[in-house]
Amino acid sequence: MIMGLWGSGKSTPLITPTQGELRIDRHNLLQLSPQQLRQFRRQHLGMVFQQFALFPHRTVLENVEYSLKIQGIPKGWRRKP
């Protein structure tokens, strides 16, 4: 989990890593091509928006699972403990 205040740079290493190592699940993101990095983010990372971007008509759980829903992942799997 990467957590911090809005505008503090949480997304920057996941979008444009430039030096060092950023390892997630034994993958060094700095060694991935731009296309591989996009695919990795799609398959391995999720995002929960901050207050300004939450859907007010959805529950907390529905907001958290929204990115999985738009990927077509069935409700039963999204809510699997």
SEMI-630181 format. One record per atom (N, C-alpha, C): residue in one letter; atom name; x, y, z. Coordinates in nm, 4 decimals, padded with zeros to 6 digits, always signed. Layout:
<rs>
(r A; CA; (X; Y; Z))
...
</rs>
This chain:
<rs>
(r M; N; (+00.0841; -00.1156; +00.0000))
(r M; CA; (+00.0000; +00.0000; +00.0000))
(r M; C; (+00.0893; +00.1227; +00.0000))
(r I; N; (+00.0524; +00.2161; -00.0826))
(r I; CA; (+00.1149; +00.3477; -00.0805))
(r I; C; (+00.0056; +00.4428; -00.0352))
(r M; N; (+00.0321; +00.5150; +00.0726))
(r M; CA; (-00.0700; +00.6013; +00.1294))
(r M; C; (-00.0094; +00.7360; +00.1649))
(r G; N; (-00.0832; +00.8398; +00.1400))
(r G; CA; (-00.0352; +00.9727; +00.1761))
(r G; C; (-00.1351; +01.0789; +00.1370))
(r L; N; (-00.1020; +01.2012; +00.1684))
(r L; CA; (-00.1900; +01.3126; +00.1383))
(r L; C; (-00.1999; +01.3365; -00.0114))
(r W; N; (-00.3089; +01.3989; -00.0534))
(r W; CA; (-00.3285; +01.4335; -00.1925))
(r W; C; (-00.2158; +01.5254; -00.2374))
(r G; N; (-00.1551; +01.4924; -00.3514))
(r G; CA; (-00.0482; +01.5746; -00.4051))
(r G; C; (+00.0901; +01.5475; -00.3490))
(r S; N; (+00.1039; +01.4407; -00.2687))
(r S; CA; (+00.2336; +01.4155; -00.2062))
(r S; C; (+00.3265; +01.3287; -00.2920))
(r G; N; (+00.2827; +01.2879; -00.4116))
(r G; CA; (+00.3706; +01.2139; -00.5024))
(r G; C; (+00.3582; +01.0626; -00.4966))
(r K; N; (+00.2483; +01.0124; -00.4461))
(r K; CA; (+00.2314; +00.8665; -00.4332))
(r K; C; (+00.2320; +00.7967; -00.5692))
(r S; N; (+00.1711; +00.8577; -00.6685))
(r S; CA; (+00.1581; +00.7945; -00.7999))
(r S; C; (+00.2834; +00.8069; -00.8854))
(r T; N; (+00.3647; +00.9065; -00.8602))
(r T; CA; (+00.4796; +00.9348; -00.9460))
(r T; C; (+00.5702; +00.8144; -00.9696))
(r P; N; (+00.6103; +00.7377; -00.8671))
(r P; CA; (+00.6983; +00.6237; -00.8954))
(r P; C; (+00.6302; +00.5137; -00.9758))
(r L; N; (+00.4981; +00.5112; -00.9763))
(r L; CA; (+00.4264; +00.4089; -01.0519))
(r L; C; (+00.4008; +00.4516; -01.1950))
(r I; N; (+00.4202; +00.5801; -01.2243))
(r I; CA; (+00.3960; +00.6316; -01.3587))
(r I; C; (+00.5274; +00.6536; -01.4318))
(r T; N; (+00.6210; +00.7207; -01.3672))
(r T; CA; (+00.7481; +00.7549; -01.4324))
(r T; C; (+00.8663; +00.7279; -01.3399))
(r P; N; (+00.8919; +00.6006; -01.3051))
(r P; CA; (+01.0088; +00.5733; -01.2203))
(r P; C; (+01.1365; +00.6092; -01.2957))
(r T; N; (+01.2348; +00.6669; -01.2255))
(r T; CA; (+01.3550; +00.7145; -01.2938))
(r T; C; (+01.4849; +00.6522; -01.2447))
(r Q; N; (+01.4941; +00.6171; -01.1181))
(r Q; CA; (+01.6189; +00.5600; -01.0687))
(r Q; C; (+01.5923; +00.4769; -00.9449))
(r G; N; (+01.6901; +00.3958; -00.9100))
(r G; CA; (+01.6779; +00.3112; -00.7920))
(r G; C; (+01.6009; +00.1836; -00.8231))
(r E; N; (+01.5365; +00.1300; -00.7226))
(r E; CA; (+01.4563; +00.0091; -00.7388))
(r E; C; (+01.3200; +00.0322; -00.6789))
(r L; N; (+01.2197; -00.0161; -00.7476))
(r L; CA; (+01.0841; -00.0166; -00.6961))
(r L; C; (+01.0313; -00.1571; -00.7219))
(r R; N; (+01.0317; -00.2386; -00.6174))
(r R; CA; (+00.9952; -00.3791; -00.6321))
(r R; C; (+00.8560; -00.4060; -00.5772))
(r I; N; (+00.7778; -00.4726; -00.6593))
(r I; CA; (+00.6444; -00.5178; -00.6204))
(r I; C; (+00.6317; -00.6607; -00.6712))
(r D; N; (+00.6000; -00.7528; -00.5819))
(r D; CA; (+00.5874; -00.8950; -00.6191))
(r D; C; (+00.7081; -00.9440; -00.6987))
(r R; N; (+00.8274; -00.9134; -00.6511))
(r R; CA; (+00.9544; -00.9569; -00.7116))
(r R; C; (+00.9812; -00.8960; -00.8489))
(r H; N; (+00.9047; -00.7961; -00.8898))
(r H; CA; (+00.9286; -00.7266; -01.0165))
(r H; C; (+00.9905; -00.5912; -00.9854))
(r N; N; (+01.1001; -00.5590; -01.0528))
(r N; CA; (+01.1578; -00.4257; -01.0402))
(r N; C; (+01.0958; -00.3399; -01.1491))
(r L; N; (+01.0102; -00.2479; -01.1098))
(r L; CA; (+00.9358; -00.1688; -01.2067))
(r L; C; (+01.0264; -00.0847; -01.2961))
(r L; N; (+01.1463; -00.0514; -01.2503))
(r L; CA; (+01.2366; +00.0279; -01.3329))
(r L; C; (+01.2961; -00.0523; -01.4483))
(r Q; N; (+01.2839; -00.1830; -01.4441))
(r Q; CA; (+01.3361; -00.2661; -01.5525))
(r Q; C; (+01.2294; -00.2979; -01.6574))
(r L; N; (+01.1067; -00.2511; -01.6358))
(r L; CA; (+00.9983; -00.2781; -01.7301))
(r L; C; (+00.9921; -00.1695; -01.8367))
(r S; N; (+00.9572; -00.2091; -01.9577))
(r S; CA; (+00.9357; -00.1109; -02.0638))
(r S; C; (+00.8074; -00.0336; -02.0324))
(r P; N; (+00.7855; +00.0803; -02.0971))
(r P; CA; (+00.6611; +00.1542; -02.0718))
(r P; C; (+00.5358; +00.0687; -02.0925))
(r Q; N; (+00.5357; -00.0140; -02.1952))
(r Q; CA; (+00.4211; -00.1017; -02.2210))
(r Q; C; (+00.4065; -00.2069; -02.1102))
(r Q; N; (+00.5171; -00.2674; -02.0680))
(r Q; CA; (+00.5133; -00.3657; -01.9597))
(r Q; C; (+00.4681; -00.3011; -01.8286))
(r L; N; (+00.5137; -00.1770; -01.8045))
(r L; CA; (+00.4753; -00.1062; -01.6831))
(r L; C; (+00.3250; -00.0795; -01.6814))
(r R; N; (+00.2679; -00.0365; -01.7958))
(r R; CA; (+00.1228; -00.0157; -01.8041))
(r R; C; (+00.0478; -00.1449; -01.7758))
(r Q; N; (+00.0928; -00.2541; -01.8359))
(r Q; CA; (+00.0270; -00.3834; -01.8164))
(r Q; C; (+00.0389; -00.4288; -01.6704))
(r F; N; (+00.1555; -00.4087; -01.6108))
(r F; CA; (+00.1749; -00.4453; -01.4704))
(r F; C; (+00.0787; -00.3673; -01.3814))
(r R; N; (+00.0678; -00.2370; -01.4058))
(r R; CA; (-00.0235; -00.1551; -01.3249))
(r R; C; (-00.1669; -00.2028; -01.3408))
(r R; N; (-00.2058; -00.2392; -01.4618))
(r R; CA; (-00.3436; -00.2862; -01.4847))
(r R; C; (-00.3724; -00.4171; -01.4132))
(r Q; N; (-00.2746; -00.5048; -01.4082))
(r Q; CA; (-00.2981; -00.6390; -01.3545))
(r Q; C; (-00.2668; -00.6531; -01.2059))
(r H; N; (-00.1795; -00.5692; -01.1522))
(r H; CA; (-00.1319; -00.5917; -01.0157))
(r H; C; (-00.1617; -00.4795; -00.9166))
(r L; N; (-00.2052; -00.3653; -00.9658))
(r L; CA; (-00.2266; -00.2526; -00.8759))
(r L; C; (-00.3710; -00.2057; -00.8823))
(r G; N; (-00.4173; -00.1526; -00.7737))
(r G; CA; (-00.5505; -00.0950; -00.7682))
(r G; C; (-00.5419; +00.0410; -00.7024))
(r M; N; (-00.6496; +00.1135; -00.7129))
(r M; CA; (-00.6494; +00.2471; -00.6581))
(r M; C; (-00.7853; +00.2731; -00.5935))
(r V; N; (-00.7815; +00.3345; -00.4808))
(r V; CA; (-00.9034; +00.3823; -00.4166))
(r V; C; (-00.8922; +00.5332; -00.4123))
(r F; N; (-00.9876; +00.5998; -00.4732))
(r F; CA; (-00.9806; +00.7444; -00.4828))
(r F; C; (-01.0052; +00.8102; -00.3489))
(r Q; N; (-00.9540; +00.9303; -00.3375))
(r Q; CA; (-00.9737; +01.0082; -00.2165))
(r Q; C; (-01.1118; +01.0722; -00.2198))
(r Q; N; (-01.1462; +01.1382; -00.1154))
(r Q; CA; (-01.2821; +01.1867; -00.0934))
(r Q; C; (-01.3431; +01.2582; -00.2139))
(r F; N; (-01.2685; +01.3447; -00.2818))
(r F; CA; (-01.3276; +01.4234; -00.3901))
(r F; C; (-01.3737; +01.3373; -00.5072))
(r A; N; (-01.3182; +01.2171; -00.5205))
(r A; CA; (-01.3512; +01.1336; -00.6358))
(r A; C; (-01.4363; +01.0120; -00.6003))
(r L; N; (-01.4800; +01.0015; -00.4769))
(r L; CA; (-01.5635; +00.8886; -00.4386))
(r L; C; (-01.7033; +00.9056; -00.4963))
(r F; N; (-01.7688; +00.7926; -00.5216))
(r F; CA; (-01.9069; +00.7959; -00.5663))
(r F; C; (-01.9959; +00.8063; -00.4428))
(r P; N; (-02.0656; +00.9163; -00.4247))
(r P; CA; (-02.1452; +00.9328; -00.3034))
(r P; C; (-02.2637; +00.8373; -00.2958))
(r H; N; (-02.3065; +00.7840; -00.4100))
(r H; CA; (-02.4207; +00.6931; -00.4114))
(r H; C; (-02.3793; +00.5471; -00.3897))
(r R; N; (-02.2498; +00.5213; -00.3723))
(r R; CA; (-02.2004; +00.3853; -00.3484))
(r R; C; (-02.1536; +00.3727; -00.2035))
(r T; N; (-02.1543; +00.2501; -00.1547))
(r T; CA; (-02.1018; +00.2231; -00.0213))
(r T; C; (-01.9490; +00.2252; -00.0263))
(r V; N; (-01.8852; +00.2175; +00.0896))
(r V; CA; (-01.7394; +00.2108; +00.0949))
(r V; C; (-01.6911; +00.0894; +00.0160))
(r L; N; (-01.7521; -00.0261; +00.0378))
(r L; CA; (-01.7129; -00.1480; -00.0334))
(r L; C; (-01.7290; -00.1319; -00.1841))
(r E; N; (-01.8380; -00.0724; -00.2275))
(r E; CA; (-01.8609; -00.0531; -00.3711))
(r E; C; (-01.7584; +00.0429; -00.4321))
(r N; N; (-01.7169; +00.1437; -00.3577))
(r N; CA; (-01.6123; +00.2331; -00.4057))
(r N; C; (-01.4790; +00.1599; -00.4166))
(r V; N; (-01.4476; +00.0773; -00.3175))
(r V; CA; (-01.3211; +00.0027; -00.3177))
(r V; C; (-01.3163; -00.0964; -00.4327))
(r E; N; (-01.4260; -00.1633; -00.4605))
(r E; CA; (-01.4251; -00.2671; -00.5638))
(r E; C; (-01.4544; -00.2145; -00.7036))
(r Y; N; (-01.4742; -00.0848; -00.7180))
(r Y; CA; (-01.5147; -00.0293; -00.8470))
(r Y; C; (-01.4160; -00.0609; -00.9599))
(r S; N; (-01.2871; -00.0480; -00.9360))
(r S; CA; (-01.1899; -00.0745; -01.0434))
(r S; C; (-01.1960; -00.2198; -01.0882))
(r L; N; (-01.2243; -00.3108; -00.9963))
(r L; CA; (-01.2396; -00.4518; -01.0351))
(r L; C; (-01.3669; -00.4708; -01.1160))
(r K; N; (-01.4727; -00.4002; -01.0783))
(r K; CA; (-01.5996; -00.4108; -01.1491))
(r K; C; (-01.5843; -00.3694; -01.2953))
(r I; N; (-01.5179; -00.2563; -01.3203))
(r I; CA; (-01.5053; -00.2099; -01.4589))
(r I; C; (-01.4108; -00.2971; -01.5414))
(r Q; N; (-01.3317; -00.3816; -01.4732))
(r Q; CA; (-01.2484; -00.4787; -01.5438))
(r Q; C; (-01.3263; -00.6054; -01.5773))
(r G; N; (-01.4523; -00.6118; -01.5300))
(r G; CA; (-01.5359; -00.7277; -01.5597))
(r G; C; (-01.5188; -00.8430; -01.4629))
(r I; N; (-01.4569; -00.8199; -01.3499))
(r I; CA; (-01.4365; -00.9261; -01.2510))
(r I; C; (-01.5685; -00.9482; -01.1774))
(r P; N; (-01.6163; -01.0738; -01.1725))
(r P; CA; (-01.7467; -01.1029; -01.1122))
(r P; C; (-01.7560; -01.0600; -00.9656))
(r K; N; (-01.8766; -01.0210; -00.9259))
(r K; CA; (-01.9019; -00.9717; -00.7908))
(r K; C; (-01.8586; -01.0726; -00.6848))
(r G; N; (-01.8851; -01.1996; -00.7064))
(r G; CA; (-01.8464; -01.3025; -00.6096))
(r G; C; (-01.6968; -01.3066; -00.5853))
(r W; N; (-01.6180; -01.2884; -00.6915))
(r W; CA; (-01.4716; -01.2900; -00.6781))
(r W; C; (-01.4241; -01.1616; -00.6109))
(r R; N; (-01.4858; -01.0469; -00.6490))
(r R; CA; (-01.4451; -00.9177; -00.5916))
(r R; C; (-01.4643; -00.9171; -00.4405))
(r R; N; (-01.5640; -00.9885; -00.3930))
(r R; CA; (-01.5963; -00.9860; -00.2507))
(r R; C; (-01.5492; -01.1114; -00.1772))
(r K; N; (-01.4682; -01.1909; -00.2426))
(r K; CA; (-01.4163; -01.3126; -00.1820))
(r K; C; (-01.3243; -01.2763; -00.0655))
(r P; N; (-01.3461; -01.3383; +00.0526))
(r P; CA; (-01.2613; -01.3051; +00.1688))
(r P; C; (-01.1177; -01.3520; +00.1523))
</rs>
